């Protein structure tokens, strides 16, 4: 069976749980606003890209309302952890004949061009494609062909594990590297570095 297109999948936590590692810099309401601002940017970038559809998985009512307002579909999170949630959603995409593409919800600089270029690098979802995190060895995007046996293994040093999985499975692999997808915001150190790039970053993320 062939793919009918690519669905971008954006997992999201309830807002009260987002960006806890930023507590030394931001109050809880600021962390929620920053988390929602980055989520908004990621989902808009995906909706405005060449993707066939955008699915948001998890979060709370505020996340659900934001996803639907932007033009994404929203699904309950039925997984035990992030990797399990993604696998459940990948399988839902496979049943629909779609190639799933994972994007995290915490990319403050991502654009629709980044997402479209990622999907182009994957030949429209026909090739396993990985995008590295620039700061911690993680994986900030995964495109998986429909019906592929490739499985998400997110976590510490996941980029190397994903590459090894593709090699061991004899799968064709593309690497797509971009600043917009490569820079995720997790720690106070991330925030300080990104404020050197964009001094009014917090204001921009919280001024929707």
TIMARFI-812261 format. One record per residue (C-alpha): residue in three letters; residue number from 1; x, y, z. Coordinates in nm, 3 decimals. Last residue first. Layout:
N
R  res    n       xx       yy       zz
R  Ala  NUM        X        Y        Z
...
//
This chain:
208
R  res    n       xx       yy       zz
R  Unk  208   -0.063    3.606    2.100
R  Unk  207    0.182    3.806    2.310
R  Unk  206    0.346    3.530    2.517
R  Unk  205    0.591    3.392    2.262
R  Unk  204    0.692    3.734    2.132
R  Unk  203    0.740    3.879    2.480
R  Unk  202    0.954    3.580    2.579
R  Unk  201    1.168    3.611    2.266
R  Unk  200    1.230    3.986    2.302
R  Unk  199    1.610    3.952    2.291
R  Unk  198    1.605    3.722    1.985
R  Unk  197    1.938    3.546    1.919
R  Unk  196    2.090    3.634    2.256
R  Unk  195    1.752    3.550    2.407
R  Unk  194    1.799    3.206    2.252
R  Unk  193    2.115    3.142    2.453
R  Unk  192    1.957    3.252    2.782
R  Unk  191    1.650    3.038    2.715
R  Unk  190    1.855    2.730    2.632
R  Unk  189    2.058    2.777    2.951
R  Unk  188    1.736    2.811    3.150
R  Unk  187    1.639    2.470    3.011
R  Unk  186    1.396    2.316    2.764
R  Unk  185    1.365    2.524    2.448
R  Unk  184    1.414    2.336    2.122
R  Unk  183    1.657    2.452    1.853
R  Unk  182    1.708    2.200    1.573
R  Unk  181    1.373    2.249    1.399
R  Unk  180    1.417    2.619    1.322
R  Unk  179    1.794    2.591    1.293
R  Unk  178    1.774    2.324    1.025
R  Unk  177    1.921    1.977    0.978
R  Unk  176    1.755    1.706    0.771
R  Unk  175    1.917    1.363    0.777
R  Unk  174    1.789    1.106    0.528
R  Unk  173    1.777    0.731    0.584
R  Unk  172    1.706    0.430    0.363
R  Unk  171    1.617    0.140    0.589
R  Unk  170    1.830   -0.172    0.632
R  Unk  169    1.676   -0.234    0.973
R  Unk  168    2.014   -0.220    1.147
R  Unk  167    2.093    0.108    0.973
R  Unk  166    1.755    0.264    1.061
R  Unk  165    1.781    0.153    1.424
R  Unk  164    2.136    0.288    1.444
R  Unk  163    2.024    0.627    1.317
R  Unk  162    1.743    0.633    1.573
R  Unk  161    1.979    0.539    1.854
R  Unk  160    2.224    0.813    1.749
R  Unk  159    1.947    1.073    1.750
R  Unk  158    1.807    0.943    2.078
R  Unk  157    2.105    1.056    2.283
R  Unk  156    1.879    1.100    2.589
R  Unk  155    1.514    1.039    2.507
R  Unk  154    1.303    0.955    2.205
R  Unk  153    1.300    0.600    2.071
R  Unk  152    1.036    0.626    1.797
R  Unk  151    0.981    0.302    1.602
R  Unk  150    1.066    0.209    1.242
R  Unk  149    0.862   -0.092    1.121
R  Unk  148    0.724    0.113    0.833
R  Unk  147    0.355    0.092    0.735
R  Unk  146    0.352    0.453    0.609
R  Unk  145    0.701    0.598    0.578
R  Unk  144    0.840    0.753    0.897
R  Unk  143    0.935    1.119    0.940
R  Unk  142    1.108    1.205    1.268
R  Unk  141    1.179    1.551    1.402
R  Unk  140    1.359    1.700    1.700
R  Unk  139    1.583    1.405    1.786
R  Unk  138    1.811    1.437    2.087
R  Unk  137    2.187    1.474    2.113
R  Unk  136    2.158    1.762    2.359
R  Unk  135    2.210    2.104    2.195
R  Unk  134    2.138    2.101    1.822
R  Unk  133    1.846    1.861    1.823
R  Unk  132    1.883    1.641    1.517
R  Unk  131    1.631    1.603    1.234
R  Unk  130    1.559    1.251    1.116
R  Unk  129    1.409    1.122    0.791
R  Unk  128    1.286    0.771    0.715
R  Unk  127    1.206    0.782    0.343
R  Unk  126    0.872    0.784    0.155
R  Unk  125    0.708    1.062    0.355
R  Unk  124    0.694    1.318    0.076
R  Unk  123    1.046    1.249   -0.045
R  Unk  122    1.171    1.265    0.317
R  Unk  121    1.381    1.573    0.235
R  Unk  120    1.063    1.733    0.095
R  Unk  119    0.889    1.668    0.427
R  Unk  118    1.169    1.841    0.616
R  Unk  117    1.168    2.127    0.365
R  Unk  116    0.794    2.175    0.422
R  Unk  115    0.845    2.181    0.798
R  Unk  114    1.130    2.431    0.784
R  Unk  113    0.935    2.646    0.537
R  Unk  112    0.639    2.647    0.775
R  Unk  111    0.868    2.803    1.032
R  Unk  110    1.034    2.689    1.356
R  Unk  109    1.198    2.948    1.584
R  Unk  108    1.049    2.873    1.927
R  Unk  107    1.046    2.493    1.887
R  Unk  106    0.876    2.350    2.197
R  Unk  105    0.583    2.142    2.066
R  Unk  104    0.795    1.855    1.934
R  Unk  103    0.750    1.744    1.572
R  Unk  102    0.678    1.386    1.464
R  Unk  101    0.601    1.302    1.100
R  Unk  100    0.361    1.017    1.024
R  Unk   99    0.318    0.873    0.672
R  Unk   98   -0.052    0.838    0.598
R  Unk   97   -0.253    0.538    0.475
R  Unk   96   -0.527    0.604    0.732
R  Unk   95   -0.440    0.283    0.919
R  Unk   94   -0.077    0.392    0.909
R  Unk   93   -0.168    0.726    1.069
R  Unk   92   -0.343    0.549    1.357
R  Unk   91   -0.033    0.330    1.392
R  Unk   90    0.183    0.641    1.415
R  Unk   89   -0.055    0.774    1.682
R  Unk   88   -0.016    0.467    1.904
R  Unk   87    0.359    0.477    1.839
R  Unk   86    0.376    0.844    1.933
R  Unk   85    0.192    0.787    2.259
R  Unk   84    0.421    0.492    2.337
R  Unk   83    0.729    0.706    2.277
R  Unk   82    0.593    0.991    2.489
R  Unk   81    0.480    0.776    2.780
R  Unk   80    0.194    0.536    2.866
R  Unk   79   -0.001    0.625    2.553
R  Unk   78   -0.367    0.708    2.496
R  Unk   77   -0.326    1.084    2.460
R  Unk   76   -0.663    1.215    2.343
R  Unk   75   -0.665    1.343    1.987
R  Unk   74   -0.692    1.690    1.834
R  Unk   73   -0.713    1.784    1.465
R  Unk   72   -0.528    2.092    1.349
R  Unk   71   -0.674    2.412    1.204
R  Unk   70   -0.536    2.688    1.425
R  Unk   69   -0.859    2.713    1.626
R  Unk   68   -0.872    2.335    1.669
R  Unk   67   -0.522    2.324    1.816
R  Unk   66   -0.583    2.625    2.042
R  Unk   65   -0.905    2.480    2.179
R  Unk   64   -0.739    2.144    2.247
R  Unk   63   -0.443    2.307    2.419
R  Unk   62   -0.674    2.513    2.641
R  Unk   61   -0.879    2.201    2.715
R  Unk   60   -0.572    2.004    2.822
R  Unk   59   -0.273    1.843    2.654
R  Unk   58   -0.271    1.528    2.445
R  Unk   57   -0.202    1.458    2.079
R  Unk   56   -0.216    1.731    1.815
R  Unk   55   -0.268    1.604    1.462
R  Unk   54   -0.177    1.802    1.151
R  Unk   53   -0.287    1.702    0.801
R  Unk   52   -0.161    1.668    0.443
R  Unk   51    0.166    1.844    0.522
R  Unk   50    0.294    2.102    0.270
R  Unk   49    0.335    2.363    0.543
R  Unk   48    0.088    2.620    0.682
R  Unk   47   -0.067    2.370    0.924
R  Unk   46    0.279    2.257    1.038
R  Unk   45    0.407    2.610    1.098
R  Unk   44    0.082    2.698    1.275
R  Unk   43    0.120    2.391    1.499
R  Unk   42    0.480    2.477    1.589
R  Unk   41    0.409    2.846    1.655
R  Unk   40    0.104    2.777    1.872
R  Unk   39    0.295    2.515    2.071
R  Unk   38    0.573    2.768    2.127
R  Unk   37    0.323    3.024    2.256
R  Unk   36    0.142    2.766    2.468
R  Unk   35    0.465    2.668    2.640
R  Unk   34    0.564    3.032    2.687
R  Unk   33    0.225    3.114    2.838
R  Unk   32    0.235    2.812    3.069
R  Unk   31    0.589    2.897    3.176
R  Unk   30    0.484    3.257    3.242
R  Unk   29    0.190    3.141    3.457
R  Unk   28    0.426    2.917    3.656
R  Unk   27    0.680    3.193    3.717
R  Unk   26    0.986    3.200    3.493
R  Unk   25    1.364    3.194    3.537
R  Unk   24    1.427    2.935    3.809
R  Unk   23    1.113    2.747    3.704
R  Unk   22    1.243    2.689    3.350
R  Unk   21    1.290    2.317    3.416
R  Unk   20    0.913    2.283    3.462
R  Unk   19    0.864    2.363    3.094
R  Unk   18    0.509    2.233    3.060
R  Unk   17    0.315    2.059    3.337
R  Unk   16    0.043    2.319    3.407
R  Unk   15   -0.011    2.348    3.032
R  Unk   14   -0.128    1.989    2.995
R  Unk   13    0.136    1.812    2.785
R  Unk   12    0.159    1.819    2.404
R  Unk   11    0.244    1.574    2.124
R  Unk   10    0.262    1.727    1.773
R  Unk    9    0.203    1.482    1.486
R  Unk    8    0.249    1.600    1.126
R  Unk    7    0.048    1.388    0.883
R  Unk    6    0.213    1.305    0.551
R  Unk    5    0.047    1.197    0.228
R  Unk    4   -0.163    0.917    0.081
R  Unk    3    0.116    0.665    0.134
R  Unk    2    0.126    0.351   -0.076
R  Unk    1    0.000    0.000    0.000
//
